[in-house]
Amino acid sequence: MNQAFLTVDLGFGDAGRGAVVDFMTRQFSAHTVVRYNGGAQAGHRVVAPGNREHVFSQFGSGTLAGAATHLSRFMLLEPMAMLEEARHLRAPGAGEPFEHTTVDAGALVITPFARAINRLSELARGNARHGSCGMGVGETMIDFLALGEHALFAGDLADRDRLHAKLGTLREANRAKLARLTLPDTPEVAAERAPLDD
């Protein structure tokens, strides 16, 4: 009989979901872990047998137990962070994590532009900062709400022309946001705005 288990907490994080998913994957020989929401800002810590440790952000927390990962359309994908996470997961005998990963074509993609405007917005707030993690998750959702189908989705990454066009649209949208910010003239601001500059 097929079974599915849903792991969720009250939304505050730090509830041990990574360890629970790893345990459930091993206990029930689960073949797939579905990341059904969130993004690269997640931090699900797993300490596997043999003390192998990893903090999962985009790959499922059952990866070390041999489960495949599926990222649903409600995930926000950050490709560069995912490449870095895959690099950390690779180890002798661990295999290639991307070989066991699927991504829904409708998952939103976080761009360097969203990350930049996220961090710059925090800097513009000065002492009234929100405390954002600076990963561009909120800005990506704002772009999606404003641009709809013109936002960047995982399915767009395989089409070079569409990818280029959408990146251009997103860059201009985030440059317009940048123009509305009052920012100090500091090296930190200059570094953060680099993806949006010519």
C-alpha positions as CSV (number, residue, x, y, z in Angstrom):
1,M,0.0,0.0,0.0
2,N,1.3,3.5,-0.9
3,Q,1.6,5.9,1.9
4,A,2.4,9.6,2.1
5,F,3.4,11.6,5.2
6,L,3.2,15.3,5.5
7,T,5.8,17.0,7.8
8,V,4.9,20.5,8.9
9,D,5.2,22.7,12.0
10,L,3.5,25.9,13.2
11,G,5.4,28.0,10.7
12,F,8.1,29.3,13.0
13,G,10.9,27.1,11.9
14,D,13.5,25.4,14.1
15,A,11.1,22.5,14.8
16,G,13.4,19.7,13.7
17,R,11.6,18.9,10.5
18,G,14.9,17.9,8.8
19,A,15.6,15.3,11.4
20,V,12.0,14.1,11.3
21,V,12.0,13.7,7.5
22,D,15.4,11.8,7.6
23,F,14.0,9.5,10.3
24,M,10.7,8.9,8.5
25,T,12.6,8.2,5.2
26,R,14.7,5.6,6.9
27,Q,11.9,4.1,9.0
28,F,9.5,3.7,6.0
29,S,12.0,3.3,3.2
30,A,10.5,6.4,1.5
31,H,11.6,6.7,-2.1
32,T,10.8,10.5,-2.6
33,V,10.7,13.6,-0.4
34,V,8.6,16.4,-1.9
35,R,9.5,19.9,-0.9
36,Y,6.1,21.5,-1.2
37,N,6.9,25.1,-0.3
38,G,9.7,27.5,0.8
39,G,13.0,28.3,-0.8
40,A,16.7,28.4,-0.4
41,Q,16.4,30.2,2.9
42,A,15.4,27.0,4.6
43,G,17.8,25.2,6.9
44,H,16.9,21.7,7.8
45,R,19.7,20.1,9.7
46,V,20.2,16.3,9.5
47,V,22.9,14.2,11.3
48,A,22.8,10.8,9.5
49,P,24.3,7.6,10.8
50,G,28.1,7.8,10.9
51,N,27.8,11.5,11.9
52,R,27.5,12.7,8.3
53,E,25.8,16.2,8.7
54,H,24.1,18.5,6.2
55,V,21.8,21.5,6.4
56,F,19.3,21.0,3.7
57,S,17.9,24.0,1.9
58,Q,16.5,22.9,-1.4
59,F,17.2,19.2,-1.6
60,G,14.9,17.0,0.5
61,S,16.0,16.0,4.0
62,G,15.8,12.3,3.0
63,T,18.6,12.6,0.5
64,L,21.3,11.1,2.8
65,A,18.9,8.2,3.4
66,G,18.7,7.6,-0.3
67,A,15.4,9.3,-1.2
68,A,14.8,11.2,-4.3
69,T,13.7,14.9,-4.1
70,H,10.9,16.6,-5.9
71,L,10.5,20.4,-5.8
72,S,6.8,21.3,-6.2
73,R,5.5,24.4,-8.1
74,F,5.2,26.1,-4.7
75,M,9.0,26.0,-4.1
76,L,11.2,29.0,-5.0
77,L,14.3,27.7,-6.7
78,E,17.6,29.4,-6.3
79,P,19.9,27.7,-8.9
80,M,23.2,29.0,-7.7
81,A,22.5,28.1,-4.1
82,M,21.3,24.7,-5.2
83,L,24.5,24.1,-7.1
84,E,26.5,25.0,-4.0
85,E,24.3,22.7,-1.9
86,A,24.8,19.8,-4.3
87,R,28.6,20.4,-4.1
88,H,28.4,19.9,-0.3
89,L,26.2,16.8,-0.6
90,R,28.6,15.0,-3.0
91,A,30.9,12.7,-1.1
92,P,32.4,9.2,-1.7
93,G,29.4,6.9,-2.2
94,A,26.8,9.6,-2.0
95,G,26.3,10.0,-5.7
96,E,25.1,13.0,-7.7
97,P,22.1,14.6,-6.0
98,F,20.7,16.1,-9.2
99,E,20.3,12.6,-10.7
100,H,17.6,12.0,-8.1
101,T,15.9,15.4,-8.2
102,T,13.0,16.6,-10.2
103,V,11.6,20.2,-10.3
104,D,8.1,21.2,-11.3
105,A,8.3,23.5,-14.3
106,G,6.0,25.9,-12.5
107,A,8.4,26.6,-9.6
108,L,9.5,30.2,-9.4
109,V,13.2,31.0,-9.8
110,I,15.0,33.5,-7.6
111,T,17.3,35.7,-9.6
112,P,20.4,37.7,-8.5
113,F,18.2,40.8,-9.2
114,A,15.6,39.7,-6.5
115,R,18.4,39.0,-4.1
116,A,20.0,42.4,-4.7
117,I,16.8,44.4,-4.3
118,N,16.0,42.4,-1.2
119,R,19.3,43.3,0.4
120,L,19.2,46.9,-0.8
121,S,15.7,47.4,0.5
122,E,17.0,46.2,4.0
123,L,19.9,48.6,3.8
124,A,17.6,51.5,2.8
125,R,15.5,50.8,6.0
126,G,18.5,51.7,8.1
127,N,17.7,51.1,11.8
128,A,14.2,50.0,10.9
129,R,15.3,46.8,9.1
130,H,12.9,43.9,8.9
131,G,15.6,41.3,9.6
132,S,15.3,39.7,6.2
133,C,17.5,36.7,5.4
134,G,18.4,38.5,2.1
135,M,17.8,35.5,-0.2
136,G,15.3,37.3,-2.5
137,V,12.3,35.0,-1.6
138,G,9.9,37.9,-0.9
139,E,11.0,39.9,-3.8
140,T,10.6,36.9,-6.1
141,M,7.0,36.6,-4.9
142,I,6.4,40.4,-5.4
143,D,7.7,40.1,-9.0
144,F,5.4,37.1,-9.6
145,L,2.4,39.0,-8.3
146,A,3.3,42.0,-10.5
147,L,4.4,40.1,-13.6
148,G,2.5,36.9,-13.6
149,E,3.6,34.7,-16.5
150,H,6.5,37.0,-17.2
151,A,8.2,36.0,-14.0
152,L,10.9,33.3,-14.2
153,F,9.9,29.7,-13.8
154,A,12.0,26.5,-13.6
155,G,10.6,25.5,-17.0
156,D,12.0,28.7,-18.6
157,L,15.6,27.6,-17.7
158,A,15.7,25.2,-20.7
159,D,14.8,27.8,-23.3
160,R,17.7,30.2,-23.8
161,D,15.7,32.9,-25.6
162,R,12.8,32.9,-23.2
163,L,15.3,32.9,-20.2
164,H,17.1,35.8,-21.7
165,A,13.9,37.8,-22.3
166,K,12.5,37.1,-18.8
167,L,15.8,38.0,-17.1
168,G,15.7,41.3,-19.0
169,T,12.2,42.0,-17.8
170,L,13.0,41.1,-14.2
171,R,16.2,43.2,-14.3
172,E,14.3,46.3,-15.5
173,A,11.5,45.7,-12.9
174,N,14.0,45.5,-10.1
175,R,15.9,48.5,-11.4
176,A,12.7,50.4,-11.1
177,K,12.4,49.3,-7.5
178,L,16.0,50.4,-7.0
179,A,15.3,53.9,-8.3
180,R,12.7,54.4,-5.5
181,L,15.1,53.5,-2.7
182,T,17.2,56.1,-0.8
183,L,20.5,54.4,-0.1
184,P,23.7,55.5,1.5
185,D,26.8,55.8,-0.7
186,T,28.8,52.9,0.8
187,P,30.9,50.0,-0.5
188,E,28.3,47.6,0.8
189,V,25.6,49.3,-1.2
190,A,27.8,49.4,-4.3
191,A,28.5,45.6,-4.0
192,E,24.9,44.7,-3.5
193,R,23.6,46.8,-6.5
194,A,26.2,45.3,-8.9
195,P,23.7,42.8,-10.5
196,L,21.3,45.7,-11.3
197,D,24.0,48.1,-12.7
198,D,25.0,48.2,-16.4
